[in-house]
Amino acid sequence: MKPRSCRILLACCLGMMSASGAWAQGFFLTGDVQDTQGTPLPGAAVLVKDHLRLGVTTDAEGRYSIEFPHAGPWTVQASFVGHGSESWSWTFERERVQHRFRLKPGTNLQEAEVVGDGRQDVTVQRIDPKLAGKVPTPRGTIEDALLQAPVNFTSELSSAYNVRGGSFDENLVYVNDIEVYRPFLVRSGQQEGLSFANPDMVDRIEFSAGGFEAKYGDKLSSVLDMHYRKPTEAKTRATASALGAQLQHDNVLGPVRMNVGLRYRNNSYILSTLDERGEYAPTYLDGQCYLTWDPDGYGPWELQALGVYGRNDYSFLPATRETNIGTVNQAARLTVYYDGREESGYETGFGALAAERRTEQSRIRFIQSVFQTAERESFDVLGQYFLSELERDPGGDTFDEGQTFGVGGFLQHGRNQLWARVVSSALKGSHILEQHHVEWGIKHRIETFDDVVSEWNVVDSAGFFAPHPADNLGYLDPADRPNQIIALPYYVSEHNLVSAHRSTAFVQDTWARESVRGDLRVHVGARVHRWSVLTHPQASTRNTHLVGGPRANVSFVPASMAQTVLRVSGGYYYQPPFYREMRGLDGRVRDDVAPQRAIHAVAGVDHEFTSKGRPFKFVGELFWKDLDNLIPYEIENVRQRYYATNNASGYATGVDMMLNGEFIPGVQSWLRMSALRTEEDLVDDSYEEYFNADELQVVPGYHSGPYANITDTVVVLPGMIPRPADQRFSFSLLFQDEMPRNPDYKVLLSLFYGSGLPYGPPSFNRYQDVLRTPAYRRVDVGFSRALFSDEAERDGLVSIEVFNLLGINNTINHNWIQDVNGRYYAVPNFLTGRRLNLKFTVSF
């Protein structure tokens, strides 16, 4: 990282600190934790809600003491293994307050689960899952809550996100310690549907944008770790809107706890705003059930089961498309008439069983899971297009009309099917050994893929087949005529049968030291991963790799600034290929693909402060990623197409700054700004440029005559080029407000800005992907009113959401259209327009 960047971040941090002044006068809560018989409970956890870093454990006599930065209000929860939990809320009216917690014995272990993991990891950001159901976006998935984190979205129709220059395939996603996956054949956001996790069932979310610990898996960019709720009471939540409905139910049946959710989604109302007009019929349905059973009545054992079934079907009968491109002074219009149909769908099943044994000093968990998906995709779309130059003179008789300068047609055909199964077994443990918290784990995973891909297209430009075969006119001798071979511009037909085995292991330790200078926390760990793949049933050998390395993070809380945490983290991160990375542009699976590698280095600061009597938290991070053995890829809408060869190296560097707090008294809001630069260098991407005798560049096929006589050839090495997720600047804001005299009325504004992403012509030459799409700009707003606010047993919400409030045409990708002179035009594919949505939510 350049020194100038370090100075900028330091100046921002000092500015935020000085804006807060010093902390207001310290406030202290002291007391003890006892059982109902008055016996002290040493080692009990005392947590501060939404500020877990302030939490402590009681000493040998059951006593505790916590310092708070401001008067509150605050909520503190005390819990102890084998006992219930107790919460207390208050606002400081004097500097010191005392409170005694009395815990009832014989309560289940679920209450202490967050505490039982031992600590709040400084590399992980805790995110409120309840926010996902409030953010006004068409996406409607748990990923909406990530607007609080340093992530970038490129489409409101997709749950895919980029983190610090990496693709979505470089992100780990867990539900209850089990890695989950997205569909393989999805090529557009319209087809994607619902993501795996049900927002109404999620209890907590942890997210890390880099430098994460060894217990997490092997990807290059980030970790999203979600855990489903273990119910403590019977409760039902129902939501309905113009885009679908969902129903979630919690129940407690003796030793069995049940968390069940159903979701239905239909995005045809949103998709009708796209430029491509036709009949959209997208339906997405899923059901999930999470069960826990305590067989020995509040003892150390617990059995858990998670089952998921999802079915997504997408059908589209395209009719017409009309898109205007260019500027005010020079504008063109693309008009397309379609015939045909596009259909896709996937059916997913997921099941997991876990057995867990927990005591005050240890936790052992065995997990067995299976994931299976059956996906299909078929399309036959015939199109006829016209490119017209528009008249821009408002006084002209043909204003907004034009003369056609490009005509053509195309036929796209596809019949793709994929079946995949992933079976995994894992054993994990954690132990508290005096001042050390040791965690370990082993896992074995078997992956099987059966993939049939058959795609081709035909392009006709101005009545000529493209690519046009050699002309055979003008030859006197028929034997001299060249063969006229008609080659399809794109043709893929393959059947791949692939099996892979992965064995992983990790161990890590965390300990803390206190001194007069401050509190030091150190975490070190290591991870190994053995991956072997058989790319064909008749193959004689497996492609096998063994990778791994250390990971560590250190945090320090200065004694003079108890509200500030300074931290550094990093390590080695390898990503052995999954099926998608092994399949090349021609549909074939390569047997020589190796794991990608990243070295993370992250330095950050967390600072909590008060301003005008309101609490705030600032988080800043500088990061550097050294990337090697990369597999280059292209992005088409949301589909990633890999080159299936490790021929690139690169880097990613930047800064993330986040601020959350009460911008409006009593209401939380979030603001985030990020700057990024990520590039890669392909080792074999050189190309030739040609020059004539006047040292002027000659473009074969475009120049002709004496000018086209080539006298010199120069080999060009492109060097570093932007990676596909090189979004240089991004900004997001989640702003909440409420009516001063009637807090039942609220407004939530969601704003996102992301600078343009690289793209290029459809030549699959990465060095040509240096053009930039327009910036992604989107504002959504929701107005809501709370229902039943005076009732304790039920609550509800009615809201009106305005999607794409400013009506901005955001670009997801481009179609390349050829005119009669052979020139290509990049025609943008726009995302959704403005829409109103009415939503009802009720809980009882």
N, C-alpha and C positions, 0 to 999 in steps of 0.2 A: 504494500500500500504506500502511495506517495506521502511524504511528510505534509504536503499541503492538505491532503484529505484528512490526516490526523488532526491538524490544527483546526480545520473546519468543524469536525465533530467535537473537539474539546471546547471550542468557542460556543457551540450550541449547548453543550452540557452545562458550561459555566453560566451561560445566559439563562437557561431554565432555572438553575440553582439561585442565581441572583434575583430572578423575577419572583421567586418564592420568598426571598429574604432568608432568614433562618427559620427553622421550625418555630411554630408558636410554642408557648410554655408547655413543657412536657406534662402529660397526664399519665397516672399510674393506676393499674388495677392489680390488687393483691388479694390473696385468700388461700383457700385450700380445697382439696377434693377428697370427699369421704364417701363411704357407703352408708346405707340407711341405719347401720348400727353405730356410726360415728368412728369407724376404723379408717385411718388415713390410707389413701391409695397412691403409693409411690409409682412414678412412671406413667401416670394418667396423662392423656393428651388434652391440652387446652388450646383450641384453634380459634382464630379470629376470622369470621366469614369474609370472603373476598380479599383477605390480606393474610394468607396462610404463612407468609414469611415471618409474621409477628408471633406465630404460635410457639408454645413452649411445652415442656413436660414437667410434671411435678417432681420435687426432690424426694429424699428418703422419708420425709415426714408429711408428704402429700401437699406441700405448699408450692405456690407459683407467684410470679410477679411479671407483669407485662407493661411496657411503656408504649403509649399511643401518641401519634403526632398531633392530634387535634381532638376537640371535644366530642365528635361523633355526629350522628348516632352510630353505635357499634353493636354487633352481635357476636357473642362468644359461645362456643360449644365445648363442653367437657365430655370425654368418653374414656372408657377403660375396657380392655378385653374381658368378656364374661359379664359385663354390666351394660346397662342402658346408657344413653347419652342425655345430656341436659343442656338446654340453651338459655341464654339470658341476654336481653337487649336493654340498653340504657344510653343516656347522654350524660357526659361529665358536667356536673354543676360545681365541682371543686376539684382541686388538683389530684387528690388521692381518694380512691373508692375501694372498698373491700366487698368481696362476695364469696360465699361458700357454696360449692356444688355438692349435692348429695345424689349419688347414682344408685339406682336399683339393681340388684344382682339378677342374673338369669336372663339377660337380653342377648340377642343374636350378635354375631360378629360383624354383620354388615355395616353397622353404624361406625365401626372403627376402621373400615377398610382403607380409607384415604390415609389415616394416621399410621396404619400398620406397615405401609411401605417405607416408613422411616423418616422421610424428609421431603422438602419441596425442592426439586431439582432446578438449579439456576438456569440450565439450558432450555427449560421447558416453559412455555407460556400457557397458563390456564385460561380457558375461554368459556364463557357462559353459554351453554347449549340452548337456553331458552330464547336467546336472541334470534336464532335461526327462524323461528316461527313468526317473528315480528318484522324482519327485514322485507321491504316491499320489492321483490324481484320475481320475474317469471320462473326462475330456476326452482324455487320451492324445495331445496334440499339442505342437508346439514352443512354443506359447504358455504352457505350464505353467512354462517357465523364467522367464517375466516376473514371477513372484511375487517375484523379487529386485528388481524395478523399481517405480516409482510408477505402477502401473496398477490399474484396478478391474475386476473381473468381476462380472456379475450373474447368471450361470448356469453351472453346472458342465457343461452339455451343449453349450455353444457356445464357439468360439474367439474370439468377439468380445470386445473390451475397450474401456474408456473411459479417456482420459488427460486429466486436468485439465479436466473439464467438457465435453469434446468427444465426439461420437459415434464409432463405429467407422469410419464413412465419412470421418472427418477424419484418419485415420491412414495413413501411407505404409508399405507393406510391400515390401521388395526381396529378391530372391534372385539372387545374382551380378550385381548392378547392374541388374536388370530388375524393374520394378514388376509385382506379381502381384495377383490379385483374388479375392474370395470370390463364391459363387453369388448371383444376383440375385433369384430367386424364393423363397428360403428364408424361411419365416415363423415357424418354431419351432426350438428347439435340437434337437428329436428328428430333424428332417430334415437337419440340417447336415452331419453326418459328419466327415470328415477335412479339416483345413486343408491348404494347398498344400505347405508345406515338410515334408520327411521328417526327423524329429529325428536319426535314425541317420546321415544323410548330411551333417549340418551340421558345419562346422569351427569357425566363430566367429560370434558374434552381437554387434552393436552396437545400442544403443538410446538415443534422445534423446527426452525428454518435452517439449522446447520450446527455442526459441532455437537451433535447428540451422542448419547452414551452408548456403550457396547451392547446393552441388552436389546437395543433395537436392531432391526435387520440390516440388509446390505443393499442400500440404494445411495445415490450420489447427492440427493438434495435435502429432503425434509422427512418429518414424521408427523402423522396425524393419528393420535391414539385416543380412541373413544371407548367408553364403558357404559353398558346399559344399566338402567336403574334396577335395584332390588327393592320392591315395594315394601312399605311399612303400614299401608292402609289401603282400603278399597277406594278407587277413584277412576273416573272415566273422563276422557277428553275427546271432543268431536269438533271437526273443522270442515267447513264447506265453502267453496268459492266457485267462480266461473271457470276455474281450471281443474276442478276435481274435489275430492273429499278424502278425509282420513279419520280413522277411529282408533283410539288407544285406550286400553283398560289395564289398571293395576288391581291386584287382588292378593289377599293373604288367606290361605286355607290351612290353618294349623301350621305345620312345619314347611309347607310348600308356599312359595311366593311366585306370582305369575305376572309377567309383563308382556302384553299382547298388543300388536298393532296391525292395522289394515290401511292400505293406501290405494287410491285410484286417481289417475291423472289423465287429462286429455288436453293437449296443447293446441288444438285446431283453432281456437279463438285467437291465440297469439300468432300462429303461423300464417294466418290469413293476411297479415300485414307485410309479408315478404313480397319481393318483386315477382317471384314465380307464382303465378295465379293457377289455381286448380283446386282439386278436392283433396284436402288433407284429412287423414283419419288415423291419428296417433292415439293409441290407448296403452296405458301402463298400469299394471296391477301387481301388488305384492302383499304378502302376509308374513308376519314374523312373530315368534313366541320365544320368550326367555323365561326359563323356570329354574328355581333354586330350591333345594331340599336339604334340610338339616336333620339327618336321621337320628342323631343322638341327643336332640333337645338342647340347643345352645352349647353343644360341645365343640370340639376342634374340627370335626369333619363337616364338609358341605359338598353336595353334588349339584352340578350346574348343567343345563342343557339349552342350546340355542338352535332353533330351526327357522329357515328362511326359504320361501318360494316366491319367485318373481317371474312375471311374463310381460314382455313388451312387444307390441305389434305396431308397425308403422306402414301405412299405405298412402301413396300419393299418385294421383292422376293429373299430370301437368297439362295445362292448357295454353297459356301465353305468358310472355315476359316482356316487360318494357323498362329499360334502364337508360337514363341520361348520364352521359359522361362528358368530361372536358370542362372548359371555363365559360364564363359569360360571353366572351368574344369569339370563342371557337368551341362550339358544342356539337356533340354527336349523340345519336340515339341507337341503341341496340333493341331490335324487336325480334322475338323468337316465337314461333308457333310449334307446339308440341303435339305428339301423339304417342301413346304408350302408357306404361305403368311402372311404378317403382314400389317394391315391397321388401320389408325386412322385419326380422323379429328375433328375439332370443328368449330362451326359457332357462332359468337358473334355479338350482337347488343347492342349499347349504345346510350342513348339520354339524354340530359340535357337542361333545360331552367332556366335562371336566370334573375332576375330583380334587378337592383342596383340603389341606389340613393346616390349621393355623393355631399357633400358641402366642404367648406374649413375646417370645424371643425368635420365632421362626415361622416360615410359611413355605409349604411345599405344594406344588400344583402340577397335575398331569392333564394334558389336553389332547384329545383326539378329534380331528375334524376332517371333513370331506367337502369339496366344492366341485360342482359339475355344471357345465353350461352347454346348451345346444343352440347354435346360432345359424341363421339362414339369411341369404340376401339374393334377391333376383330383380333384375331390371331390364327392360327393353324400351328405350326412349328414342324416338325419332324426332329430329328438330330441323326447322328451316329458319335461318337467321338473315336479317337485313341490317346493314350499317348505313345510317343516313346522317348527312351533315345538316344541322338545323339552321334555319334562318333566325338571326338574333336581332334584326331590326324590328322594334315594336310597331313601326308604322307600315311595314311591308304587308302585302296581301298573303304571304305564305309564312307569317311569323309562327315560330315553333313547329314548322314543318320543314322538310328538307329533301335533298336529292340523294338517292342511294348510291353509295360508292363501294359497297362490299356486300356480297351475297354468298350464301353457302348452306350446307346442310351437314348433319352428322347423325350417326346411329350408334348408340351405346348399348352394349349387351353384357350381362353378368349373371352367373349362376354360381354362387359361393355358399359353401357350408363348412361349419367348423364345430367339432365336438371336443371338449376338453374336460379333464378331471385332475384335481389336485388333492392328494391325500397326505396329511401330515400328522406326526406324533411329536409331542413336546413335553419335556419335564423341566420345571423351573423351581428355583428355591431362593429364599432370602433368609438371612440369619443376622441377629444382632449379637455381636461378640464384644462385650465391654463397650469401647468407644467406636467400634467399627460396624458398618452395615455392609455385609457381604451378600452379593447376589450372583447366581450362576444359572446356566441353562443349557440344555442340549435339545436338538431338534433334527428330525429327518423328514424329508418331503419327497414325494413321488409325483411327477407330472407326466401326463399323457395327452397328446394332441393328435387329432385326425382332421386334417384340413384339406378341403377340395376347393381350388380356386380356378375359375374360368371366366375371364374377362377379355373383351376386345372392343374396339371402336373403329368406325369408319368416318373419314372427314372428306367432304366434297367442297372445294372452294371455287366459286365462279364457274361451276360446271366441269372442273378438273379434279381428278382424284389426287388426294394429298396423303403421302408424298407421291408426286407425279412420276411415273416410270419414264425411262428414256424413249424419245420419239423415234419411230421407225419409218417415217416418211422421207422421200428423197433419195432412197438407195436404189440404184439400178439392179444390183445383184441381190436377190432375196437372202442369200447366205450372209451378206454383210449386215443385215438388219439386226439390231440388238434385241435380245429377248425382253419382252415387256412383262416383267414380273410385278404383280400387284402385291405390295407389302402393306399390311395393316400398320398404321402408325402406333398402335398399342395392342399387344396380344400377350396374354398370360394364361397358361393352362398347366396346372401342377396338382399333384396329390402327395401330400406330405404326411408321414407317420413318424412322430417324434416322441421319445421318452427321455426323461431327465430325472436324475437323483441329486438331492442336495442334503448335505449333512453340515450342521452348524453347531457351534458351541461358543459360549462366552463366560467370562468371569469378571466381576468388578467389585470395587471396594470404595466406600465413602467414609470419611472421618472428619471430625472438626476439632479445632484447637482454639481456645480462648486465651487472650493475653491483654495486657494493658493497652496495646496499640489497636486491638480490634479482634474480630472473630474471623478465623480462617477456615474454609471448608475445601477439602480436596477430594476429588473423585478420579480414580484411575481404573482402567479396564482394558481388556483385549478380546478380540473376536476372530474366529477362524471359520472358513467356509470352503467345503469341498464340493465341487460341482462336476457332474459327468453327464454327458448327453449322447444319445444314440439317434442320429438323424435319419436312419432308415433301418427297417427290420433286418435287412440283409447285410448291414454294415458289420465289418469284422472287429472294429475297435471303437472305443468310446473316446470322445474328446473330454479330457479330464483336466481340471485346474484346482489348485489349492492356494487360497489367498487369505489374507488376514492382516491384522496389525493393531497397534495400540490406539486408545482414545482416552482423553482426559479433559477435565475442566477444574478450574480453581476459582473460588470466589472469596472476596475479602470485604468485610464491613468495618470501616474505620471507627474507632471508639469515639472520635470527635464528630462523626456524621453517621449516627445510627440509622438514618433514613436512606443511606446510599449503599449500593452494592457495586463493587468493581469486579469484573470477571473476565476470564479468558478461557477458551476451549478450543479443541481441535482433535485431529486424529486422521487415521487412514480409513477410507471408505471405498469398498469395492462393490461393483454391481455385476455379478455374473449374468449373462443374457437370459431373459425370459423368451418365450416363443416369438414374440413380436420382433425383437431385435435380431433374431436369427434368420428371419425370412427377408430375402432381398427384394429389389425392385422387380425382378423377373418372377417372383413367386417361389423361388427355390430356397430351401433351407441350407445354409452353409454349415459345414461341420468343423470349420477352423476358427469360429468366432471366439474371442477371449473376453474375460471380464474387463469392464471399464474401471478406471481408478480415479479417485479424487482425494486430495489432501486439504482438509479444512483448517483454517485459522480464523478465529472469531474473537474480537475484543469488544466488551460492552459495558454499559453502566445503567443501573436502575436507580431512579431517584424519586422518592415520594416527598411531596411538599404540600403546603397549603397556600392558597392565594385568595385574598378577600374572604377568608374564613371557609373556603371550600377545598376539599382534598383533590389532589392530582397525582398522577404517576407518569414519569418520563422514562422511556427505554430507548437507548441508542446502541447501535451495533455497527462496527466495521468488520468486513469479512473479505477473505481471499480464498479462492479455491484453485488449486493447481490440478489440471485435468489431463489425463493421459489415457492412451489406448481407447480413445473415443470411437463410437460408431456413428458416423454422420447420418442425418435423417432429413427428410423434407416433411412439411406440414401442409396437408390439403384439408381445409376446414378444421376438423378436429382429429382427422386421421393422420397418424405418423407412419411414414414409409421409410424404412431403414435401408442403408446401403449394405448392411450385413458384412462389414469388414472393419477391422480396427486400424484405420489409416489416418487418424487425426489426434492432435493434442491441442490443449487450449488452456483458458483460464476464465475465471469470473471474479469480479471485485466490485465493491460498492459499499453503500451505507444505508441503513434503515433507521428511521426515527419515528417513534410512536408516542402519542400523548393521550391519556384518557383521564377522565375526571368529570367533575360537575361544572361543565361550561354554563349550565343553568342550575341554580341551587336545587339540590335534591334529586337531580336527574343525570345519569351517566351518559357521556358521549365519548367517541373515539376518533382520533385523527392519526393518519400515517402518511409519511413521505419516504420515498426510496429513490436512490440513484444507483445505476447498475451499468456495467460494461462486461460483456462476455464474448469471446472470440475463439476461433479454432483455426488450425492450420492443417490442411490435408497434404499428405506427403506426395501424392501422385496426381495433383490437379493442375499441372502445367498445361499451357496451350500455346498455339502459334499465332502470331500476327504477321501479315504480309504487306509489303511496301513496293511501290513502283520506283522508276528511276528518279522521280522527283521527290522521293522520300515521303510520299503520301500513302496513307493506309488504304489497302485494297480489301474489300469485303467480297469474297467469292459468291457468285450467284446474285449479287446486287449491282456491282460495277461491271461495265462491259467496255469493249472497244480498246483503244490504245492505253487508256487509263488503267485497265485491268492487267497490264503486263507486269507480272511479279518479278522483281529483281532482287529482293532481299526478304529473308524470313528471320523473325526474332522469336525466341522461346521466352514466354512470360511465366514467372512464378508468382501467383497471387498473394502468397503469404497468409497473414491473418485475415480472416473474414468474419463477419458477425455470425454468431450462432442463431438458430431460428427463434429463440426466446430472448433475444437481445433487446429488451424494452428499457431504454435508457433512463426514463423517469416515469414514476407513477405516484399517484396521490389518491387517497381514499378518505372518506369522512362518513361517519355514522353520527348523526346529530339528533338528539331527542329533546323535546320540550313539552310542557304541559300548561294548561290554562291556570293562571295563578290562583283564581278563586274557585276553580273546579278542576282538580287534578284528574278527574275521570276522562277528560278530553286531552288527548295527546297527539303529537305529530312526530314522525320518524323520517328523516331525510337521509337517503343513501346516495353518495356521490362517488364516482370513480373516474379517474383520468389516467390513461396509459399512453405513452408516446408510441409512435409507429413501430411495427415489427418488420424485419427483413423479408423480402420475397424476390422472386425472379421468374424468368420465362420457364416454360415446362420442358426444359432440356435435361434436367437432372445433372447439371453442372453446378456444383455448390458455389464456385467462384462468381457465378452470375447473380447470386441472390444478394444483391447489394441495394436494391430498391427498397423503399419504405412505404408501408401502408399508412393511410391517415391515422391520426391518434384516435384511440378508443375513448369516447366521452359519453358518460351516461349519468342521468339523474333520475332517481325513483323516489316517490314520496308516498307516505301512508298517513291517513288521518283516522284516528280511532276514538271510540268511546267505550269505557269500561261498563259492563253490565253487572247487576247484582252486587254492587260494591258494598252495600249495607248488609249482605248476607254472608254468614261464616261458612256455610256448607257448599256453596257453589259460587262460581264466578264466570264471567264471559267477556267477550269483546266483539264489537262490530266495527269494521274498518273499510274505508274506501282507499284503494291503492291506485296510483297513477304511474304506470310503467313508461319509461322513456319520456319524462315530463317535457323535455325540450324538443322532442321529435327529431333527434339527430340520426342521420343515416350512417351507422357504423359499418365498417368493412371487415368481413371475416376472411375472404380470399378473393382471387381474381379468375375470370375465364379469359383465355387468350383467343381472340378472333382475328382471322386473316382477311384482308381485303383483296381486290382484284389485282393489285400490284405486288402482292406477297408480303405486305407489311402486316405486323401483328399489333393488335390493340389489347391492352389489359383492361377488361371490363369488370368493375368491382361487383362482388356479391354482397349485398347489404343485409344487415340483421334486422330485427323486428322494429316496428314503429310504435307510436303511442297507443296505449290501451288503458281502459279503466277496468278495475277488478273490485268486486264486492265480496267481502269475506266475513264469515261468522265463526266464532270460536266459543265453546261453552265447556266448562269443567264442573263435574258434580260428584 
